[in-house]
């Protein structure tokens, strides 16, 4: 079984709709991250969480919100989706005791029409 | 602030030829450096990492990278390319203990017969 799972894997939605992307991990890591990937831009950090009560904005947090429901679960919400949020979204985890290595989920491909 | 530059968004090599993917970083403190690989329709997988110690780092699938502080570089090499190496490769940098990664824009490697 995958250590980091993301649901859904693909989603097509319309402008203005609320969307939630979910991430779960069985690695027992305390830190979780959300990135978006766009062609030619690499991965950019949206939000990150060092534990359940510690949530921080990344470099491109506008238009997104997150919730850390438990150590193993970290969800990303788009309150009112817009077309330029069409992208591939990745969740990642890391262990604060293991320097800086992050483990990635398989990604969610989101299309906003 | 830290940043990563990957020279060449697309690199094409013949099967059996040397693979060289370039990465330069900018960091005001000693960096941790990473190479990740992304196969089609998959998440990112760690190839190798440099934290401290030996500057020549060996990774999976025959890849290696050398940390050169004087050149602020961390280029990825493989002596002999295989068709299965075709993928997108990302260099990333992290500083301090925050586990936050800054990614380059990626290099798409194509391997031709």
Backbone of each chain as ProteinMPNN parsed JSONL, in Angstrom:
{"seq_chain_A": "XXXXXXXXXXXXXXXXXXXXXXXXXXXXXXXXXXXXXXXXXXXXXXXXXXXXXXXXXXXXXXXXXXXXXXXXXXXXXXXXXXXXXXXXXXXXXXXXXXXXXXXXXXXXXXXXX", "coords_chain_A": {"N_chain_A": [[0.841, -1.196, 0.0], [0.402, 2.283, -0.667], [2.369, 4.812, 0.909], [1.784, 7.495, 1.086], [-1.179, 8.85, 0.253], [-3.48, 10.269, -2.075], [-6.593, 11.803, -2.649], [-9.204, 13.119, -4.706], [-7.731, 11.392, -7.573], [-7.968, 12.53, -10.013], [-9.775, 15.401, -11.071], [-12.384, 17.258, -12.384], [-13.78, 20.404, -12.491], [-15.985, 23.266, -12.132], [-15.687, 26.808, -12.607], [-15.871, 28.723, -9.649], [-16.808, 26.751, -7.967], [-16.526, 24.913, -4.875], [-13.797, 23.056, -3.817], [-12.257, 20.157, -2.436], [-9.216, 18.672, -1.717], [-7.717, 15.71, -0.655], [-5.325, 14.301, 1.593], [-3.607, 11.567, 2.876], [-1.476, 9.836, 5.165], [0.611, 7.086, 6.049], [3.035, 6.99, 7.172], [3.734, 7.973, 9.59], [4.792, 10.468, 9.893], [5.422, 13.822, 11.065], [5.272, 16.184, 9.681], [3.648, 17.877, 7.014], [2.855, 18.782, 3.621], [1.605, 20.87, 0.971], [1.842, 21.156, -2.497], [1.804, 22.787, -5.707], [2.099, 21.903, -9.118], [3.133, 23.269, -12.104], [3.542, 23.322, -15.627], [6.849, 24.02, -16.607], [7.296, 25.584, -14.39], [8.018, 24.183, -12.183], [7.691, 22.879, -8.832], [5.68, 24.484, -6.475], [5.285, 25.755, -3.21], [2.347, 25.595, -1.333], [0.95, 25.425, 1.221], [2.089, 24.471, 4.477], [2.52, 22.196, 7.215], [3.678, 21.719, 10.414], [2.903, 20.368, 12.651], [-0.184, 19.185, 14.081], [-1.282, 21.492, 15.152], [0.064, 23.53, 13.973], [0.18, 25.442, 11.311], [1.182, 26.796, 8.237], [1.589, 29.407, 5.817], [2.64, 29.006, 2.442], [4.522, 29.944, -0.469], [2.543, 30.532, -2.339], [-0.19, 30.901, -1.345], [-2.61, 32.253, -1.642], [-6.067, 32.068, -2.291], [-6.352, 29.501, -1.487], [-6.99, 27.153, 1.188], [-6.262, 25.243, 4.159], [-6.568, 22.239, 6.148], [-5.624, 20.502, 9.005], [-6.514, 17.665, 10.017], [-5.757, 15.547, 11.558], [-2.741, 13.934, 12.664], [-2.148, 12.343, 10.52], [-3.597, 13.298, 8.367], [-4.205, 15.742, 5.907], [-5.767, 18.3, 4.395], [-6.548, 20.115, 1.419], [-8.193, 23.003, 0.372], [-10.055, 24.649, -2.148], [-11.759, 27.434, -2.127], [-13.337, 28.857, -3.923], [-13.111, 27.917, -6.926], [-10.932, 28.793, -9.639], [-10.012, 29.155, -13.131], [-7.157, 29.445, -13.383], [-6.199, 27.906, -11.379], [-5.985, 25.416, -12.266], [-4.018, 22.624, -12.309], [-1.4, 20.318, -11.308], [-1.512, 18.781, -8.255], [0.384, 18.136, -5.38], [0.809, 16.282, -2.43], [2.994, 16.071, 0.342], [5.164, 14.523, 2.768], [7.196, 14.688, 5.744], [9.69, 13.754, 8.134], [10.539, 15.281, 11.065], [12.838, 14.552, 12.3], [14.48, 13.499, 10.42], [16.608, 14.77, 8.198], [15.175, 16.967, 6.151], [14.193, 15.35, 4.015], [11.606, 14.705, 1.848], [8.549, 12.97, 1.207], [6.514, 12.029, -1.405], [3.074, 12.074, -2.488], [0.964, 10.559, -5.068], [-0.206, 12.533, -6.558], [-2.784, 14.875, -7.588], [-4.699, 15.596, -10.303], [-6.091, 18.52, -11.216], [-8.642, 20.155, -12.911], [-10.012, 23.185, -13.785], [-12.791, 24.494, -15.169]], "CA_chain_A": [[0.0, 0.0, 0.0], [1.152, 3.521, -0.741], [2.543, 5.468, 2.192], [1.114, 8.792, 0.989], [-2.261, 8.724, -0.716], [-4.227, 11.491, -2.379], [-7.895, 11.613, -3.301], [-9.217, 12.191, -5.833], [-6.547, 11.458, -8.431], [-8.335, 13.454, -11.084], [-11.024, 16.104, -10.796], [-12.755, 18.359, -13.264], [-14.807, 21.19, -11.834], [-16.317, 24.513, -12.803], [-15.347, 28.045, -11.916], [-16.752, 29.094, -8.552], [-17.12, 25.604, -7.108], [-15.621, 24.602, -3.77], [-13.138, 21.767, -4.031], [-11.344, 19.715, -1.387], [-8.286, 17.599, -2.035], [-7.348, 15.091, 0.608], [-4.052, 13.6, 1.671], [-3.431, 10.734, 4.058], [-0.175, 9.171, 5.184], [0.811, 6.033, 7.05], [4.461, 6.985, 7.492], [3.945, 8.45, 10.948], [5.516, 11.734, 9.862], [4.731, 14.935, 11.71], [5.189, 17.348, 8.807], [2.959, 17.656, 5.749], [2.999, 19.903, 2.702], [0.884, 20.879, -0.29], [2.502, 21.847, -3.599], [1.217, 22.675, -7.025], [3.07, 21.816, -10.198], [2.711, 23.808, -13.384], [4.61, 23.119, -16.623], [7.859, 25.07, -16.706], [7.445, 26.331, -13.14], [8.413, 23.299, -11.095], [6.739, 22.753, -7.727], [5.623, 25.637, -5.584], [4.688, 25.404, -1.921], [1.094, 26.306, -1.047], [0.849, 25.449, 2.67], [2.754, 23.388, 5.159], [2.097, 22.002, 8.605], [4.713, 21.003, 11.161], [2.136, 19.428, 13.444], [-1.624, 19.425, 13.952], [-1.641, 22.862, 15.559], [1.014, 24.463, 13.372], [-0.065, 25.528, 9.878], [1.867, 27.972, 7.725], [1.442, 29.703, 4.393], [3.793, 28.905, 1.58], [4.737, 31.08, -1.359], [1.396, 30.839, -3.202], [-1.349, 30.452, -0.574], [-3.841, 32.987, -1.969], [-7.083, 31.275, -2.971], [-6.345, 28.158, -0.908], [-6.97, 26.995, 2.641], [-5.937, 23.869, 4.528], [-6.997, 21.745, 7.452], [-4.873, 19.327, 9.451], [-7.526, 17.024, 10.864], [-5.045, 14.606, 12.417], [-1.357, 13.897, 12.211], [-2.054, 11.614, 9.26], [-4.482, 13.83, 7.331], [-3.98, 17.153, 5.593], [-6.596, 18.548, 3.219], [-6.404, 21.403, 0.743], [-9.469, 23.452, -0.177], [-10.193, 25.803, -3.014], [-13.085, 27.898, -1.731], [-14.052, 29.238, -5.15], [-12.089, 27.581, -7.913], [-10.789, 29.598, -10.854], [-9.252, 28.389, -14.134], [-5.692, 29.405, -13.237], [-5.846, 26.914, -10.38], [-5.775, 24.158, -12.966], [-2.635, 22.23, -12.058], [-1.182, 19.043, -10.641], [-1.294, 19.07, -6.838], [1.059, 17.074, -4.656], [0.983, 16.279, -0.994], [4.263, 15.47, 0.754], [5.365, 14.411, 4.215], [8.567, 14.524, 6.189], [9.916, 13.505, 9.56], [11.404, 16.355, 11.541], [14.093, 13.975, 12.785], [15.265, 13.1, 9.244], [16.821, 16.072, 7.602], [14.712, 17.583, 4.918], [13.736, 14.467, 2.959], [10.159, 14.68, 1.748], [7.981, 11.837, 0.483], [5.402, 12.592, -2.161], [1.954, 11.296, -2.964], [0.915, 10.395, -6.524], [-0.706, 13.732, -7.212], [-4.171, 15.063, -8.022], [-4.788, 16.493, -11.454], [-7.31, 19.323, -11.098], [-8.974, 21.023, -14.036], [-11.104, 24.107, -13.488], [-13.315, 24.991, -16.452]], "C_chain_A": [[0.88, 1.251, 0.0], [1.226, 4.168, 0.629], [1.832, 6.816, 2.237], [0.062, 8.68, -0.114], [-2.987, 10.049, -0.874], [-5.529, 11.124, -3.062], [-8.539, 12.956, -3.548], [-7.921, 12.26, -6.614], [-6.762, 12.412, -9.601], [-9.661, 14.112, -10.737], [-11.206, 17.212, -11.812], [-13.905, 19.093, -12.598], [-15.026, 22.495, -12.588], [-15.909, 25.711, -11.955], [-16.384, 28.365, -10.845], [-17.091, 27.966, -7.599], [-16.092, 25.465, -5.995], [-15.101, 23.174, -3.958], [-12.253, 21.437, -2.846], [-10.511, 18.554, -1.907], [-7.767, 17.036, -0.723], [-6.033, 14.322, 0.502], [-4.002, 12.82, 2.981], [-2.081, 10.047, 4.001], [-0.106, 8.162, 6.325], [2.273, 5.956, 7.483], [4.735, 7.446, 8.925], [4.714, 9.757, 11.009], [4.706, 12.852, 10.492], [4.503, 16.106, 10.76], [4.536, 16.995, 7.477], [2.922, 18.938, 4.942], [2.008, 19.747, 1.544], [1.647, 21.738, -1.296], [1.57, 21.839, -4.814], [2.328, 22.68, -8.07], [2.451, 22.345, -11.476], [3.855, 23.623, -14.385], [5.558, 24.309, -16.687], [8.095, 25.86, -15.43], [7.909, 25.454, -11.988], [7.316, 23.167, -10.053], [6.834, 23.983, -6.84], [4.802, 25.3, -4.36], [3.457, 26.261, -1.649], [0.936, 26.506, 0.465], [1.696, 24.308, 3.223], [2.373, 23.384, 6.628], [3.155, 21.187, 9.324], [4.12, 20.09, 12.23], [0.676, 19.866, 13.373], [-2.001, 20.873, 14.256], [-0.758, 23.929, 14.927], [0.862, 24.434, 11.859], [0.496, 26.848, 9.378], [1.62, 28.151, 6.229], [2.763, 29.492, 3.674], [3.86, 30.102, 0.658], [3.522, 31.448, -2.197], [0.096, 30.411, -2.531], [-2.66, 31.149, -0.943], [-4.802, 32.103, -2.759], [-7.2, 29.855, -2.444], [-6.479, 28.232, 0.61], [-6.68, 25.52, 2.928], [-6.516, 23.542, 5.889], [-6.171, 20.512, 7.782], [-5.759, 18.63, 10.487], [-6.91, 16.077, 11.883], [-3.614, 14.578, 11.92], [-1.261, 13.285, 10.819], [-2.843, 12.236, 8.119], [-4.326, 15.333, 7.171], [-4.747, 17.44, 4.31], [-6.393, 19.968, 2.709], [-7.739, 21.775, 0.126], [-9.288, 24.656, -1.087], [-11.612, 26.304, -2.795], [-13.948, 28.257, -2.932], [-13.067, 29.077, -6.301], [-12.121, 28.519, -9.121], [-9.891, 28.849, -11.83], [-7.743, 28.368, -13.923], [-5.243, 28.558, -12.042], [-5.792, 25.508, -10.978], [-4.302, 23.786, -12.875], [-2.616, 20.808, -11.512], [-0.794, 19.358, -9.197], [-0.678, 17.865, -6.149], [1.03, 17.337, -3.16], [2.327, 15.61, -0.685], [4.334, 15.413, 2.267], [6.853, 14.355, 4.523], [8.593, 14.313, 7.692], [10.904, 14.559, 10.05], [12.751, 15.845, 12.032], [15.004, 13.526, 11.643], [15.394, 14.316, 8.347], [16.254, 16.23, 6.208], [14.257, 16.65, 3.812], [12.223, 14.422, 2.975], [9.714, 13.519, 0.86], [6.666, 12.296, -0.134], [4.31, 11.579, -2.463], [1.936, 11.272, -4.476], [0.365, 11.593, -7.275], [-2.184, 13.693, -7.519], [-4.158, 16.039, -9.176], [-6.13, 17.205, -11.413], [-7.461, 20.211, -12.326], [-10.172, 21.87, -13.657], [-11.548, 24.739, -14.812], [-13.972, 26.354, -16.313]], "O_chain_A": [[1.96, 1.269, 0.591], [0.283, 4.092, 1.416], [1.339, 7.234, 3.284], [0.393, 8.442, -1.276], [-3.093, 10.84, 0.063], [-5.571, 10.256, -3.934], [-8.445, 13.851, -2.708], [-7.086, 13.12, -6.335], [-5.816, 13.019, -10.102], [-10.557, 13.477, -10.182], [-10.296, 18.001, -12.066], [-14.889, 18.478, -12.188], [-14.332, 22.785, -13.563], [-15.805, 25.617, -10.732], [-17.591, 28.296, -11.078], [-17.619, 28.219, -6.516], [-14.934, 25.85, -6.152], [-15.855, 22.237, -4.218], [-11.576, 22.312, -2.305], [-11.034, 17.587, -2.46], [-7.424, 17.777, 0.198], [-5.692, 13.774, -0.546], [-4.313, 13.347, 4.049], [-1.592, 9.713, 2.922], [-0.675, 8.354, 7.399], [2.696, 4.971, 8.089], [5.858, 7.316, 9.412], [5.236, 10.119, 12.063], [3.475, 12.843, 10.465], [3.63, 16.938, 11.009], [4.826, 15.956, 6.886], [2.953, 20.038, 5.494], [1.624, 18.633, 1.187], [2.041, 22.869, -1.01], [0.675, 21.001, -4.928], [3.344, 23.36, -7.929], [1.37, 21.914, -11.879], [5.021, 23.757, -14.015], [5.128, 25.456, -16.807], [8.985, 26.71, -15.379], [8.17, 25.97, -10.901], [6.136, 23.328, -10.366], [7.922, 24.453, -6.506], [3.761, 24.647, -4.45], [3.51, 27.489, -1.722], [0.803, 27.638, 0.929], [1.979, 23.324, 2.538], [1.967, 24.395, 7.201], [3.492, 20.085, 8.892], [4.772, 19.14, 12.665], [0.349, 20.824, 12.671], [-2.943, 21.408, 13.671], [-0.825, 25.099, 15.303], [1.351, 23.518, 11.197], [0.315, 27.89, 10.008], [1.465, 27.183, 5.484], [3.841, 29.757, 4.207], [3.314, 31.16, 0.968], [3.458, 32.56, -2.721], [-0.652, 29.622, -3.108], [-3.729, 30.659, -0.577], [-4.425, 31.476, -3.748], [-8.048, 29.089, -2.9], [-6.131, 29.235, 1.233], [-6.832, 24.663, 2.057], [-6.897, 24.418, 6.665], [-6.029, 19.601, 6.967], [-5.747, 18.969, 11.67], [-7.482, 15.838, 12.947], [-3.308, 15.139, 10.868], [-0.396, 13.663, 10.029], [-2.765, 11.744, 6.993], [-4.315, 16.088, 8.143], [-4.424, 16.893, 3.256], [-6.105, 20.89, 3.472], [-8.355, 20.963, -0.564], [-8.482, 25.549, -0.826], [-12.568, 25.664, -3.233], [-15.149, 27.989, -2.948], [-12.292, 29.983, -6.607], [-13.18, 28.97, -9.558], [-9.097, 28.004, -11.418], [-7.099, 27.372, -14.25], [-4.054, 28.498, -11.73], [-5.576, 24.53, -10.261], [-3.437, 24.544, -13.313], [-3.655, 20.186, -11.287], [0.144, 20.116, -8.953], [-1.14, 16.734, -6.301], [1.204, 18.465, -2.7], [2.739, 14.684, -1.385], [3.648, 16.162, 2.962], [7.665, 14.016, 3.663], [7.651, 14.646, 8.411], [11.992, 14.699, 9.492], [13.699, 16.618, 12.166], [16.171, 13.208, 11.871], [14.408, 14.82, 7.809], [16.781, 15.701, 5.229], [13.95, 17.138, 2.724], [11.621, 14.131, 4.009], [10.395, 13.138, -0.093], [5.817, 12.879, 0.54], [4.575, 10.394, -2.665], [2.788, 11.889, -5.115], [0.462, 11.657, -8.501], [-2.77, 12.624, -7.69], [-3.672, 17.164, -9.053], [-7.18, 16.578, -11.557], [-6.536, 20.918, -12.724], [-11.215, 21.352, -13.259], [-10.775, 25.425, -15.479], [-14.461, 26.906, -17.299]]}, "seq_chain_B": "XXXXXXXXXXXXXXXXXXXXXXXXXXXXXXXXXXXXXXXXXXXXXXXXXXXXXXXXXXXXXXXXXXXXXXXXXXXXXXXXXXXXXXXXXXXXXXXXXXXXXXXXXXXXXXXXX", "coords_chain_B": {"N_chain_B": [[17.265, 34.065, 1.458], [16.591, 31.27, -0.65], [17.372, 29.657, -3.751], [16.972, 27.837, -6.855], [18.451, 26.929, -9.898], [17.902, 25.312, -12.88], [19.567, 24.424, -15.638], [18.528, 24.191, -18.896], [15.62, 23.049, -19.978], [14.86, 20.876, -21.388], [16.532, 17.922, -22.156], [18.252, 15.81, -24.33], [19.484, 12.599, -24.913], [21.441, 9.905, -26.253], [20.785, 6.403, -25.949], [22.913, 4.772, -23.707], [24.73, 6.816, -23.631], [26.411, 9.483, -21.801], [24.689, 11.007, -19.113], [23.995, 14.266, -18.141], [22.744, 16.51, -16.011], [22.101, 19.775, -15.138], [22.435, 21.785, -12.195], [22.266, 24.636, -10.317], [22.56, 26.467, -7.306], [21.386, 28.9, -4.942], [22.201, 30.136, -1.863], [22.351, 31.412, 1.407], [23.304, 30.137, 3.547], [24.824, 27.001, 4.575], [23.693, 24.545, 2.36], [21.141, 21.953, 2.054], [20.843, 19.555, -0.423], [18.987, 18.18, -3.139], [17.976, 15.688, -5.501], [15.178, 14.879, -7.332], [13.096, 12.54, -9.09], [10.573, 12.349, -11.555], [8.426, 10.183, -12.9], [6.259, 9.594, -15.717], [2.934, 10.425, -14.941], [3.212, 9.976, -12.238], [4.156, 10.518, -8.769], [6.793, 12.399, -7.113], [10.021, 11.019, -6.719], [12.676, 10.39, -4.549], [15.962, 10.692, -5.679], [18.613, 11.146, -4.839], [20.513, 12.684, -2.162], [22.244, 15.424, -0.643], [23.561, 16.227, 2.417], [25.5, 16.559, 4.62], [29.08, 15.964, 4.853], [30.605, 13.614, 2.661], [31.152, 14.858, -0.569], [30.544, 13.773, -3.013], [27.793, 12.159, -4.034], [25.988, 9.198, -4.122], [23.197, 7.776, -5.754], [20.015, 6.208, -6.398], [19.472, 3.854, -9.096], [21.877, 4.17, -10.497], [22.609, 6.842, -10.624], [24.482, 9.78, -9.749], [25.699, 12.626, -7.898], [27.585, 15.617, -7.484], [28.475, 17.786, -4.957], [29.548, 21.004, -5.234], [30.867, 23.484, -3.654], [32.272, 25.826, -4.278], [31.431, 26.385, -6.819], [28.766, 26.579, -6.507], [27.111, 24.408, -7.238], [25.297, 21.41, -8.134], [25.312, 19.101, -9.888], [23.75, 16.48, -11.727], [24.605, 13.203, -12.684], [24.947, 10.356, -14.875], [26.6, 7.548, -15.993], [25.814, 5.98, -18.219], [23.084, 6.159, -20.17], [19.765, 4.873, -19.942], [16.824, 3.644, -21.513], [14.749, 3.621, -19.687], [15.308, 5.748, -18.073], [14.106, 8.007, -18.942], [12.355, 10.77, -18.021], [11.145, 13.389, -15.824], [13.293, 15.558, -14.108], [14.025, 16.982, -11.011], [15.764, 19.428, -9.236], [16.406, 20.386, -5.887], [16.566, 22.589, -3.062], [17.295, 23.055, 0.377], [17.434, 24.818, 3.426], [18.655, 25.074, 6.752], [16.657, 23.848, 9.495], [14.081, 23.565, 8.729], [12.797, 21.896, 6.917], [11.671, 22.813, 4.557], [11.427, 22.835, 1.086], [12.86, 24.247, -1.835], [12.207, 24.194, -5.189], [13.733, 23.596, -8.388], [12.907, 24.404, -11.833], [12.748, 22.122, -13.278], [13.95, 19.471, -15.441], [13.381, 17.899, -18.417], [14.166, 14.746, -19.373], [15.035, 13.046, -22.261], [15.518, 9.95, -23.78], [17.036, 8.495, -26.437], [17.031, 5.94, -28.97]], "CA_chain_B": [[16.39, 33.346, 0.537], [17.277, 30.233, -1.417], [16.798, 29.446, -5.081], [17.582, 26.788, -7.658], [18.369, 27.112, -11.348], [18.22, 24.142, -13.671], [19.852, 24.849, -17.0], [18.01, 23.26, -19.889], [14.337, 22.457, -19.602], [14.796, 19.599, -22.092], [17.825, 17.343, -22.516], [18.091, 14.58, -25.083], [20.722, 11.822, -25.033], [21.292, 8.583, -26.847], [20.928, 5.305, -25.004], [24.317, 4.439, -23.509], [25.534, 8.031, -23.505], [26.458, 10.136, -20.491], [23.633, 11.942, -18.747], [24.434, 15.377, -17.296], [21.689, 17.485, -15.77], [22.766, 20.829, -14.374], [21.702, 22.451, -11.128], [22.98, 25.618, -9.506], [21.719, 26.92, -6.21], [21.766, 30.108, -4.231], [21.835, 29.993, -0.46], [23.226, 32.193, 2.281], [23.801, 29.222, 4.57], [25.095, 25.684, 3.966], [22.429, 23.969, 1.896], [20.904, 20.555, 1.773], [20.506, 19.514, -1.84], [18.257, 16.973, -3.49], [17.458, 15.44, -6.837], [13.991, 14.039, -7.399], [12.692, 12.135, -10.43], [9.13, 12.165, -11.726], [8.037, 9.417, -14.079], [4.932, 10.001, -16.188], [1.739, 10.128, -14.145], [3.577, 9.555, -10.889], [4.685, 11.54, -7.876], [8.24, 12.567, -7.125], [10.779, 10.016, -5.985], [14.013, 10.887, -4.246], [17.09, 10.011, -6.32], [19.761, 11.259, -3.947], [20.533, 13.911, -1.381], [23.462, 15.833, 0.042], [23.333, 17.006, 3.642], [26.847, 16.901, 5.07], [30.007, 14.878, 4.616], [31.157, 13.387, 1.328], [30.524, 15.735, -1.562], [30.042, 12.948, -4.112], [26.669, 11.41, -3.483], [25.444, 8.185, -5.03], [21.778, 7.553, -5.556], [19.431, 5.004, -6.994], [19.476, 3.705, -10.56], [23.164, 4.517, -11.075], [22.837, 8.285, -10.651], [25.275, 10.395, -8.704], [25.812, 14.079, -7.997], [28.691, 16.147, -6.698], [28.299, 19.113, -4.378], [30.716, 21.865, -5.406], [30.531, 24.736, -2.977], [32.888, 26.962, -4.972], [30.661, 26.641, -8.039], [27.354, 26.516, -6.084], [26.478, 23.489, -8.175], [24.973, 20.058, -7.699], [24.923, 18.493, -11.158], [23.389, 15.056, -11.69], [25.201, 12.465, -13.787], [24.85, 8.902, -14.977], [27.554, 7.233, -17.07], [25.224, 5.352, -19.391], [21.639, 6.345, -20.114], [18.89, 3.766, -20.319], [15.505, 4.138, -21.927], [13.903, 3.789, -18.498], [15.658, 6.995, -17.38], [13.297, 9.101, -19.476], [11.51, 11.284, -16.939], [11.476, 14.766, -15.467], [14.176, 15.586, -12.96], [13.961, 18.237, -10.265], [16.74, 19.735, -8.206], [15.773, 21.156, -4.819], [17.462, 23.047, -2.006], [16.689, 23.369, 1.664], [18.401, 25.333, 4.385], [18.191, 25.045, 8.125], [15.931, 22.659, 9.929], [12.655, 23.729, 8.494], [12.291, 20.912, 5.962], [11.042, 23.409, 3.379], [12.202, 22.682, -0.134], [12.655, 25.112, -2.992], [12.482, 23.374, -6.356], [13.994, 24.162, -9.704], [11.788, 24.3, -12.77], [12.72, 20.784, -13.844], [14.558, 19.135, -16.727], [12.795, 16.711, -19.024], [15.199, 13.94, -20.032], [14.587, 12.133, -23.306], [16.556, 8.987, -24.151], [16.743, 8.004, -27.79], [17.762, 4.74, -29.404]], "C_chain_B": [[17.222, 32.345, -0.269], [16.603, 30.088, -2.766], [17.587, 28.374, -5.81], [17.39, 27.113, -9.13], [18.78, 25.825, -12.031], [18.384, 24.601, -15.114], [19.377, 23.785, -17.984], [16.723, 22.625, -19.422], [14.144, 21.103, -20.281], [16.207, 19.172, -22.463], [17.554, 16.019, -23.216], [19.444, 13.893, -25.217], [20.41, 10.513, -25.731], [21.436, 7.513, -25.762], [22.395, 4.904, -24.939], [25.22, 5.643, -23.332], [25.473, 8.566, -22.078], [25.254, 11.059, -20.315], [24.227, 13.0, -17.823], [23.292, 16.374, -17.209], [22.238, 18.504, -14.774], [21.846, 21.482, -13.354], [22.647, 23.397, -10.409], [22.033, 26.178, -8.461], [22.242, 28.238, -5.663], [21.283, 29.952, -2.799], [22.838, 30.763, 0.388], [23.804, 31.339, 3.408], [24.067, 27.879, 3.911], [23.791, 24.985, 3.605], [22.37, 22.463, 2.048], [20.371, 20.507, 0.343], [19.935, 18.155, -2.222], [18.047, 16.914, -4.999], [16.286, 14.465, -6.707], [13.721, 13.703, -8.865], [11.18, 11.933, -10.452], [8.883, 11.416, -13.026], [6.621, 9.805, -14.479], [3.81, 9.51, -15.29], [2.06, 9.592, -12.749], [4.027, 10.75, -10.058], [6.2, 11.599, -7.971], [8.895, 11.523, -6.241], [12.19, 10.539, -5.763], [15.07, 10.025, -4.933], [18.299, 9.98, -5.398], [19.691, 12.58, -3.207], [21.925, 14.148, -0.816], [23.056, 16.64, 1.267], [24.679, 17.471, 4.186], [27.769, 15.751, 4.678], [30.482, 14.812, 3.176], [30.392, 14.179, 0.273], [30.045, 14.988, -2.792], [28.987, 12.009, -3.541], [26.155, 10.423, -4.526], [23.978, 7.932, -4.701], [21.308, 6.265, -6.193], [19.594, 5.023, -8.505], [20.759, 4.183, -11.222], [23.461, 5.998, -11.172], [23.766, 8.713, -9.513], [25.339, 11.895, -8.939], [26.946, 14.526, -7.095], [28.376, 17.56, -6.242], [29.599, 19.881, -4.527], [30.371, 23.24, -4.851], [31.064, 25.937, -3.75], [32.113, 27.344, -6.224], [29.16, 26.728, -7.749], [26.565, 25.608, -7.023], [26.238, 22.132, -7.541], [24.461, 19.323, -8.927], [24.717, 16.98, -11.007], [23.98, 14.35, -12.898], [24.873, 10.985, -13.705], [25.701, 8.495, -16.167], [26.896, 6.732, -18.354], [23.702, 5.398, -19.294], [20.901, 5.091, -20.575], [17.539, 4.351, -20.667], [14.599, 4.42, -20.724], [14.224, 5.052, -17.707], [14.847, 8.184, -17.877], [12.265, 9.523, -18.445], [11.821, 12.766, -16.776], [12.244, 14.753, -14.155], [14.155, 16.973, -12.323], [15.092, 18.309, -9.242], [16.045, 20.586, -7.15], [16.802, 21.49, -3.753], [16.667, 23.328, -0.746], [17.78, 23.884, 2.582], [17.803, 25.256, 5.779], [17.401, 23.795, 8.44], [14.468, 22.672, 9.602], [12.037, 22.751, 7.533], [11.619, 21.523, 4.742], [11.983, 23.31, 2.197], [11.839, 23.766, -1.136], [13.11, 24.328, -4.213], [12.919, 24.212, -7.543], [12.815, 23.897, -10.625], [11.751, 22.967, -13.501], [13.422, 20.669, -15.183], [13.949, 17.84, -17.22], [13.89, 15.975, -19.777], [14.553, 12.986, -21.019], [15.762, 11.238, -23.679], [16.164, 8.353, -25.47], [17.588, 6.784, -28.132], [18.894, 5.108, -30.357]], "O_chain_B": [[18.406, 32.564, -0.527], [15.411, 30.361, -2.91], [18.714, 28.045, -5.439], [16.308, 27.519, -9.555], [19.87, 25.305, -11.794], [17.443, 25.105, -15.728], [19.78, 22.625, -17.904], [16.739, 21.75, -18.557], [13.361, 20.276, -19.812], [16.98, 19.955, -23.015], [16.74, 15.214, -22.764], [20.433, 14.524, -25.589], [19.261, 10.076, -25.788], [22.139, 7.717, -24.772], [23.045, 4.718, -25.968], [26.371, 5.495, -22.921], [24.629, 8.176, -21.272], [24.858, 11.783, -21.228], [24.886, 12.669, -16.837], [22.919, 17.001, -18.2], [22.764, 18.149, -13.719], [20.66, 21.702, -13.601], [23.711, 22.988, -9.945], [20.839, 26.34, -8.714], [23.386, 28.626, -5.898], [20.111, 29.672, -2.552], [24.036, 30.758, 0.106], [24.693, 31.781, 4.135], [23.592, 27.634, 2.802], [22.896, 24.85, 4.439], [23.392, 21.787, 2.155], [19.541, 21.329, -0.045], [20.346, 17.12, -1.697], [17.954, 17.937, -5.677], [16.379, 13.408, -6.084], [14.065, 14.47, -9.764], [10.59, 11.419, -9.503], [9.103, 11.946, -14.115], [5.862, 10.3, -13.646], [3.747, 8.335, -14.929], [1.274, 8.849, -12.16], [4.249, 11.843, -10.578], [6.809, 10.931, -8.806], [8.398, 11.187, -5.166], [12.819, 11.066, -6.68], [15.081, 8.801, -4.795], [18.926, 8.939, -5.2], [18.924, 13.474, -3.564], [22.678, 13.212, -0.549], [22.305, 17.61, 1.168], [24.955, 18.67, 4.203], [27.312, 14.699, 4.231], [30.73, 15.842, 2.548], [29.161, 14.17, 0.23], [29.221, 15.509, -3.544], [29.268, 11.179, -2.677], [25.919, 10.789, -5.677], [23.578, 7.881, -3.538], [22.092, 5.363, -6.486], [19.824, 6.071, -9.109], [20.739, 4.566, -12.392], [24.477, 6.379, -11.753], [23.816, 8.081, -8.458], [25.067, 12.376, -10.039], [27.233, 13.899, -6.076], [28.05, 18.425, -7.054], [30.635, 19.464, -4.009], [29.685, 24.04, -5.486], [30.38, 26.955, -3.864], [32.137, 28.502, -6.642], [28.369, 26.931, -8.67], [25.507, 25.977, -7.532], [26.877, 21.755, -6.559], [23.286, 18.961, -8.986], [25.424, 16.309, -10.255], [23.868, 14.845, -14.019], [24.569, 10.441, -12.643], [25.536, 9.051, -17.253], [27.37, 7.027, -19.452], [23.107, 4.749, -18.433], [21.348, 4.364, -21.461], [17.159, 5.415, -20.179], [13.787, 5.345, -20.75], [13.5, 5.398, -16.774], [14.904, 9.261, -17.284], [11.408, 8.733, -18.046], [12.65, 13.325, -17.495], [11.895, 14.036, -13.217], [14.254, 17.992, -13.006], [15.332, 17.367, -8.487], [15.193, 21.412, -7.476], [17.781, 20.769, -3.566], [15.522, 23.778, -0.797], [18.922, 23.43, 2.516], [16.589, 25.361, 5.954], [17.48, 22.8, 7.719], [13.696, 21.877, 10.138], [10.82, 22.78, 7.35], [11.037, 20.783, 3.949], [13.163, 23.648, 2.283], [10.678, 24.151, -1.272], [14.245, 23.856, -4.274], [12.533, 25.371, -7.689], [11.846, 23.244, -10.239], [10.82, 22.706, -14.264], [13.487, 21.624, -15.957], [13.992, 16.815, -16.538], [14.478, 16.517, -20.712], [13.652, 12.223, -20.675], [16.877, 11.722, -23.87], [15.096, 7.754, -25.599], [18.708, 6.624, -27.647], [19.617, 4.229, -30.826]]}, "name": "protein", "num_of_chains": 2, "seq": "XXXXXXXXXXXXXXXXXXXXXXXXXXXXXXXXXXXXXXXXXXXXXXXXXXXXXXXXXXXXXXXXXXXXXXXXXXXXXXXXXXXXXXXXXXXXXXXXXXXXXXXXXXXXXXXXXXXXXXXXXXXXXXXXXXXXXXXXXXXXXXXXXXXXXXXXXXXXXXXXXXXXXXXXXXXXXXXXXXXXXXXXXXXXXXXXXXXXXXXXXXXXXXXXXXXXXXXXXXXXXXXXXX"}
